[in-house]
Every structure is written in C-alpha cells, then in structure tokens.
Amino acid sequence: MACRASRPTPIAWLLAPALLLFVLFFVLPFGVMAAMSFYSGNPVTNPNAFLTTRHYERFIFDTAGIFHDALWATLRIGLDHHGRRRC
C-alpha cells in the first residue's frame, strides 16, 4: 500500500508568509541581540571583543540604583498605560 504525499492545507499557505516574516523580523534580530549582549563590544567592528557577563553583573549589582530605577519606571509606565482604556 503506497502512501500518498500529503499536500499543505490552504490555512498553511496563509500562515507560511506570516510565520516567515515573524521569524525574519522578530526572532532572528532578537536572537542576534541576545547573543551580542554577551560580547564586550561589537565583534564585527572590533575583532578583540570577548565574551563577558559584565553587562548583566553591572545591572544586577547596581549600587547606585540607576538601572533598577529605570526598569521600574518603564514597567510602571507600561502597566499604567496598559491599565487605561482608550475610547
């Protein structure tokens, strides 16, 4: 008994371009950004850039509280804006 190759459904043809654009313009840049955040500089322009967690250590152990204040202000503005209805 021979198996017939299944054809993509019409909904798959509609979702494929959206999925391609999502991966191309969101997932890929986000992955590059996440990978670049572990470098000491831009490895494209600076061949001496090395892997480090210094940026994250600086954020976590921020003694002045500048980064934490900025994070909380951003979250507060986002939650305040999200909580309001637009008419």
BELLIN-V123933 format. One line per field, one symbol per residue. ss: DSSP state (a for helix, b for strand, c for the rest). A space follows every 10 residues. Layout:
# BELLIN-V123933
ss=???
This chain:
# BELLIN-V123933
ss=ccccccccca aaaaaaaaaa aaaaaaaaaa aaaaaaccbc cccccccccc bccaaaaaaa cccccaaaaa aaaaaaaaaa aaacccc
